[in-house]
Amino acid sequence: MTSDHQQSMAGGGEPPAIELKGISKSFGPVQANRNVTLRVMPGTIHGIVGENGAGKSTLMSILYGFYHADAGEILVDGTPVTIASSRAAIDLGIGMVHQHFMLVDTMSVLDNVMLGSEGGALLDKGERAARAELARLSRDYGLTVDPDALVGDLSVGQQQRVEILKALIRGCRILVLDEPTGVLTPQEADRLFEILDALRERGVTIILITHKLREILAATDSVSVMRLGEMVAHRKTPETSAEELAELMVGRKVLLRVDKPEPKIGETILQADNVTVTDAQDVDRVKAVSFTVHAGEIVGIAGVAGNGQSELLQALAGIQRLSGGSFSINGTRTVSAATPYNPHEARGLGIAHVPEDRHHMGLVTAFPAHENHILGHQDWDQYNNGLLLDREAAIADCAAEMERYDVRPPNPHLPAASFSGGNQQKLVLARELETEPKLLLVGQPTRGVDIGAIEFIHNTLVAMRDQGAAVLLVSVELEEIMSLSDRILVMSDGRIVGEMMAADADPQRIGLMMANISEDDAPQGSPEGDKAA
Amino acid sequence: MSQPIKLPKWVDVGVIPALNILAALAVSALVILALGENPIEALDVMLYGAFGYDEAIGYTLYYTTNFIFTGLAVAVAFHAGLFNIGGEGQAYIGGLGVGLVILALDGLLPWYALLPLAMIGAALFGGIWAAVPGWLQAYRGSHIVITTIMFNFIASALMVYLLVNVMIKPGQMSPESREFAESAWLPMAHQMFAVIGIDVSRSPLNLSFVLALIASVLVAIFIWRTRWGYAIRTVGRNETAAIYAGIDPKKTIFWTMALSGMLAGMVGINEIMGVQHKLLLNFTAGYGFTGIAVALMGRNHPIGIVLASLLFGTLYQGGAELDFEFEQITRDMVIVIQGFIILFSGALAYMFNPLVARLIGRLMPARG
């Protein structure tokens, strides 16, 4: 504890719970963190924002002992430490809740919580101790979870609670949460922030990594912004704004709201009648859904992930078969269980599909960009020269589109895996929009995409609409649905539970619909939304 | 979270395989030392045995021919994400196809007219022998590794039955067909060289070697320059993306396996039409299995496969000489060396990557 620490501290005599000084880390030629400095005061919620690839995750991995910094110093409670492994981090009282949960679905909550701290060869004693500890934590922090429930049976929000409990039971005083709300309904997210508040009240220090500015503003005490591996700003949350943070993250002014002209609604392009999709386990994922999409409008489907939107989108794209009902495209081709079509025919009818999961569906990440550019169009005459593929044409085409969509780096020979999320998504968009589709199916267009690219993608989608395309947008980001759509459908448990014009929509009401709770019986205080998952 | 180390391409395809082979040879040298022989001398004998005189070169390239065909077969399947262990059986049945065509027509047609027909026979028989496991994988979910292994045994049993009970030349004890008419034999290398006035010793090397090189070029073009190769690679890398792109993975799996079996079947052209000139048992002699190692070493690229085939051809031919020259070394030494090569360039393929990466990092400091 030196005197210059003392001086720069806001809250008096205590040293920061975590202090990073001059942390640098590179992977080969890529410098993921450059001279990063961070101070997190004890008993506060500290947000870290930054675009994908800004180095947030690397920084936290260094703090949690996954990586070793090339240079720099870590101080915990004012004492310099070396964190060689996650075990060392745990011993120092640092806990981490990952974006993707590290839980064993087939084991009970109690077993999961004990994992790694069983306390001896026989489980008996450790189990009793863990059960008592769980009860205490539930009481103290309002973290109620049934210790004997199987983790696989819990809702996502509850599974996240188990992750937090796991950290607390190991004596964690400093909790790091990596994009914790990505999988939650708005209500579950609110509930999470209540829990974080309770933890803070009891002296736990919380580091919240997110790219959602709304959450930063709502939940944190102070915030640090990262850009391109560097820490570019520290702010007290009450003294900043979403606009300022976005600008700091991207390095230029960003338009957070989408400006779009009034829609010019045209003829019906997609007419769905009682569309039903059944999965391999014989469970109905989409249940008799009917709706229309017209030329010149964006119809957004809001819903918590896993409520049938994905299956609906895939059925419309020809990837999944219908098990009941039908839909017609352009009033000419009617697709049903008896008259199915495949993605090939769908493309021929003027349907383009930007899939939800670009890594598993939209791209072959091992292929170079130019080979990804012909994915789905590999049979086209313009890319074939008799028996052989016309590689030169594909490369030239891809290079031109990369230019138009500002894909960086603009090199068609690089494997798709080496582009950032936003640039990968631009590759997919470029390919799909090249056909000037009549109907554009878009799933999670900005998942894992940085703010600068989000603006571009949103504007591109609106431009497509203004050119007369019918756009069906599926997203779990409610903000995105609200700002892009002309009309909003809400899906829950495979059904459309609500429809409204975007102008009349409010997030609270949609959130309740997503959780399938009607406004009348919304519980006072803490709607949990667990039913939805 | 940690990514595999990214090396420049020339290091990845040049330096690393060379290091792997050197490591395998070094360990083999230790084994030879332990046997009480001089490894330098052994290497010398082996290289002389493989390349020292024209007959040796002929034998080396004759083995290489078989390895190219089976290596390509494994590689093509691998690009669709399929592990075809059944090259041995497909080569065996492919040889049956060759034999049947020639036995039916050998008095009627000269070799150059028979060759396309024999190749069709090899492709048809070898192809079907692989396509059945392919169909089972695509439409019934039976694992390709299991079914192709089982098909090796079925092929073996079928050939024994046919040669012992059906196709055996009457009046002889060994289970072999009659010899083909000499007009049906593929030209040997020494015959072809004699035409242009070069005198070369007799060896089993024949026209098939040229066919193998042509096949390598065609496979390279097919995999990387046609829409069908594109479909195969897409299915192999990402089946979901293939479905999204309108490619039917089931059909692709079926046809890829058929193609793989066709290539393996071409071993029959080299062995039956080129060398043995009759149908007999066990002419595949493990070439199908070695093809797996060849494809692995050659990184499933035809250029790599040709080079790896040459390496294994060298080992096969040069190894035989070891047996003659050294009291303590038997032919099995070749299998030991082969084993080490497969171990180092397959299972331990990435062992040297961190070391090389560090060396390169020191020589060429990262920018920025």
Interface residues (C-beta under 8 A of the other chain):
Chain A: S26 F27 G28 P29 Q31 S57 S61 F66 Y67 A317 G318 I319 N342 P343 H344 R347 H353 P355 D357 H360 M361 G362 L363 V364 T365 A366 F367 E371 I374 L375 G376 Q378 D379 Y383 N384 L387 L388 L389 R391
Chain B: M1 Q3 I5 K6 I221 R225 T226 R227 Y230 A231 R233 T234 R237 N238 T240 A241 I243 Y244 A245 G246 I247 D248 A357 G361 A366 R367 G368
